[in-house]
């Protein structure tokens, strides 16, 4: 039993379990009834995604084109702000729940970004590790 960190839209791994989309927006151009069958997610969980304000700030910092991970200093600022958002009581309870569930069932959490190292899901991985979640 464990949590796997995945890229949404990628093929599912055997025994991956329920796939949770930790993204602010559903995938563009995909009908709601096709989101799961096209390997995006089974459950949409925007509460674990960076806030709209944080995403907007990151986009404006990078001229609307680049991602927060393109510049190390900006990436570190993004990580600090996202970690701060995830300290809110409702977000912290959600992380605690995921960590507890990871010891009883297989789950996966993900985002659309191609590079996990510069995506909020890498921070999410660390936050789950800090809560003693079982991770793969």
VEXDREN-2710 file (C-alpha; in Angstrom, 1 decimal):
% VEXDREN-2710
k/r/px/py/pz
1/UNK/0.0/0.0/0.0
2/UNK/1.4/3.4/-0.9
3/UNK/1.0/6.7/-2.8
4/UNK/2.5/7.0/-6.2
5/UNK/3.3/10.5/-7.6
6/UNK/2.2/10.6/-11.3
7/UNK/1.9/12.8/-14.3
8/UNK/-1.8/13.1/-15.1
9/UNK/-2.6/11.8/-18.6
10/UNK/0.2/9.2/-18.4
11/UNK/-0.6/5.5/-18.6
12/UNK/-1.6/4.0/-15.3
13/UNK/0.8/1.6/-13.5
14/UNK/-0.4/-1.7/-12.2
15/UNK/-1.9/-1.4/-8.7
16/UNK/-1.8/2.4/-8.9
17/UNK/-5.1/2.7/-7.1
18/UNK/-7.4/5.6/-7.2
19/UNK/-5.8/8.6/-9.1
20/UNK/-6.3/12.0/-7.6
21/UNK/-5.9/15.1/-9.7
22/UNK/-4.2/17.7/-7.5
23/UNK/-4.6/20.5/-10.1
24/UNK/-6.5/23.8/-10.1
25/UNK/-8.3/23.2/-13.4
26/UNK/-9.7/20.1/-15.2
27/UNK/-7.9/19.2/-18.4
28/UNK/-8.9/21.4/-21.3
29/UNK/-11.0/19.8/-24.1
30/UNK/-11.7/16.6/-22.2
31/UNK/-15.3/15.8/-21.4
32/UNK/-16.0/15.1/-17.7
33/UNK/-17.1/11.6/-18.5
34/UNK/-13.7/10.9/-20.2
35/UNK/-11.3/12.3/-17.6
36/UNK/-10.8/8.9/-15.9
37/UNK/-10.8/6.8/-19.0
38/UNK/-8.1/9.1/-20.6
39/UNK/-5.9/8.5/-17.5
40/UNK/-6.2/12.0/-16.1
41/UNK/-7.8/11.3/-12.7
42/UNK/-10.6/9.5/-10.9
43/UNK/-11.2/12.3/-8.4
44/UNK/-10.4/15.9/-8.9
45/UNK/-8.8/17.4/-5.7
46/UNK/-8.0/21.0/-6.4
47/UNK/-7.6/21.6/-2.6
48/UNK/-4.1/20.1/-2.9
49/UNK/-3.1/22.3/-5.8
50/UNK/-1.5/25.7/-5.6
51/UNK/-4.0/28.5/-5.2
52/UNK/-5.2/30.5/-8.2
53/UNK/-3.4/33.5/-6.7
54/UNK/-0.1/31.6/-6.5
55/UNK/-0.4/30.3/-10.0
56/UNK/-1.3/33.8/-11.3
57/UNK/1.7/35.3/-9.5
58/UNK/3.9/32.6/-11.0
59/UNK/2.6/33.2/-14.5
60/UNK/3.0/37.0/-14.2
61/UNK/6.5/36.6/-12.9
62/UNK/7.4/34.6/-15.9
63/UNK/5.6/36.6/-18.5
64/UNK/2.8/34.1/-18.8
65/UNK/4.9/31.6/-20.7
66/UNK/7.5/30.0/-18.5
67/UNK/6.8/27.8/-15.5
68/UNK/7.9/28.5/-11.9
69/UNK/10.7/26.0/-12.2
70/UNK/12.5/27.9/-14.9
71/UNK/14.4/30.1/-12.5
72/UNK/15.8/28.7/-9.2
73/UNK/15.1/31.7/-7.1
74/UNK/11.6/31.9/-8.4
75/UNK/11.1/28.2/-7.9
76/UNK/12.2/28.5/-4.2
77/UNK/9.7/31.4/-3.7
78/UNK/7.0/29.3/-5.3
79/UNK/7.8/26.3/-3.0
80/UNK/7.7/28.6/0.1
81/UNK/4.3/30.0/-0.8
82/UNK/2.9/26.6/-1.8
83/UNK/4.1/25.0/1.5
84/UNK/2.6/27.9/3.4
85/UNK/-0.8/27.3/1.6
86/UNK/-0.6/23.7/2.5
87/UNK/-0.3/24.6/6.2
88/UNK/-3.9/25.9/6.3
89/UNK/-6.0/23.6/8.5
90/UNK/-8.1/22.2/5.7
91/UNK/-5.1/21.5/3.5
92/UNK/-3.1/20.0/6.4
93/UNK/-6.0/17.7/7.3
94/UNK/-6.2/16.5/3.7
95/UNK/-2.5/15.7/3.7
96/UNK/-2.9/13.9/7.0
97/UNK/-5.8/11.9/5.5
98/UNK/-3.7/10.9/2.4
99/UNK/-0.8/9.9/4.5
100/UNK/-3.0/7.7/6.7
101/UNK/-4.7/6.2/3.6
102/UNK/-1.3/5.4/2.1
103/UNK/-0.8/2.7/4.7
104/UNK/-4.1/1.0/3.9
105/UNK/-4.6/1.3/0.1
106/UNK/-2.9/2.3/-3.1
107/UNK/-3.4/5.9/-4.3
108/UNK/-1.8/8.1/-6.8
109/UNK/-1.6/11.9/-6.9
110/UNK/-0.6/14.0/-9.8
111/UNK/-0.4/17.0/-12.0
112/UNK/0.0/17.8/-15.7
113/UNK/3.6/19.1/-15.6
114/UNK/6.2/17.1/-17.5
115/UNK/9.0/17.8/-15.1
116/UNK/8.2/16.6/-11.6
117/UNK/11.3/18.2/-10.1
118/UNK/9.9/21.7/-10.9
119/UNK/6.2/20.9/-10.3
120/UNK/4.1/21.3/-7.1
121/UNK/3.8/17.5/-7.0
122/UNK/7.5/17.3/-5.9
123/UNK/6.6/19.5/-3.0
124/UNK/3.5/17.5/-2.4
125/UNK/5.7/14.4/-2.2
126/UNK/7.9/16.0/0.4
127/UNK/4.9/17.1/2.4
128/UNK/3.5/13.5/2.4
129/UNK/7.0/12.2/3.4
130/UNK/7.0/14.6/6.3
131/UNK/3.7/13.0/7.4
132/UNK/5.2/9.5/7.2
133/UNK/3.1/8.5/4.2
134/UNK/4.1/5.3/2.4
135/UNK/5.3/6.4/-1.0
136/UNK/6.5/4.6/-4.2
END
